[in-house]
Amino acid sequence: MAPTPPRLRFGIVSSDSQLPAWAEQCVRQLQSSGAAELVLWVRDAAQPAGVSWEYHGVLHRLYRRHWLGRRSSALLPVDLSPALSAVQLH
């Protein structure tokens, strides 16, 4: 009987539990493959979670919401809270 290969252990670095839809799909596919396991969530302390009211932040959010958001479902934010609830937070 051949030994089973070790599973890939991976982590996510983000400022909150929302990721673009494309990244959430990557995480889900990795987990459902059985070959990978989400084990770590590093919350970026340099960027506070929530809304930034800096001038460039407002313009960027407006651009994403009204231009990119309407054209690319891959960029829509998806909440990963259920998947991250069982993961070690740093």
Beta strands, then each sheet from edge to edge (+ up, - down):
strand 1: 8-14
strand 2: 18-20
strand 3: 36-43
strand 4: 77-79
strand 5: 88-89
sheet 1: 1+ 3+ 5+
sheet 2: 2+ 4-
end
